Amino acid sequence: MTIENPSQEQIYTYLKQAKRIAIVGLSAKEDRTSYQIAKLLQQHYGYEIIPVNPMLAGQEILGEKVYEKLQDIPGQIDIVDIFRRSEFLPEVAHDFLETDAKVFWAQLGLENEKAADMLKNAGRNAIIMNRCIKIELAEMPR
């Protein structure tokens, strides 16, 4: 299965315009990739991160309140960065569609055609799958 991502220029535009990134599946364990990338996004790149993890809802990760689901987050969400296995992407896409979030971003190694089709059929075309936000930011022209 191959999901067609936006152009490289469009991906950079999403990253430049974003201020708030919800991170679905963010772990509180410092050795996890999701935690390390969230910390980098927050501390190095200056994004506001919004942790989403039903098992840790109400707690804090990296000084930010953890939400149970995307729909619980107040205010605008620019990018939803997903660290859940590919089979869970349709569930995340469903939640995404109940928000006004702009970009659906599944991390490196994650893609799901059903989720992509759900989003496209709803008119939401800012879909990125199987790409690492950390790598994209590192390669983005300044």
C-alpha positions, 0 to 999 in steps of 0.5 A: 500500500502506498499513500501519496504524501503532499509535496516536500514544499507543502510539508515544509509549509505545514511545519512553518505555519504550525504552532500547536501539535497534538501528539497521539500516543505520547509516552511518559517514558523518556526512552520512547521515541514519542517522548524524545520527539515531543521534547525536541518539538517543544524545546528545540523548535518551540512548538506547543505540544499537546499530549494525547494518551487515554491511559495518562489523561489528566497527568502531565508530560513535559509540563503539559496536560495530557488529554484522553482524546483529540476532541477534548483539546481546547483551541486550534490544533495545527498538526496531529502527530500520531505514534500509534500502530497502523491498525489504529489509524482509522480510529485516530482519523475518526477522532481527527474528523471531529476536530478542526485540526489541520494536518494528520501526520502518521510517523515513520513506518505508519500508514493505513489506506482506510484512514487516508480514504476516510480523511479524503472522503471528508474533504481533509487532504492534509494527510502525511503518512510514513514520514518522521516530523523530526527528520522533516524539520532537520532537513527543512531550509531555514 
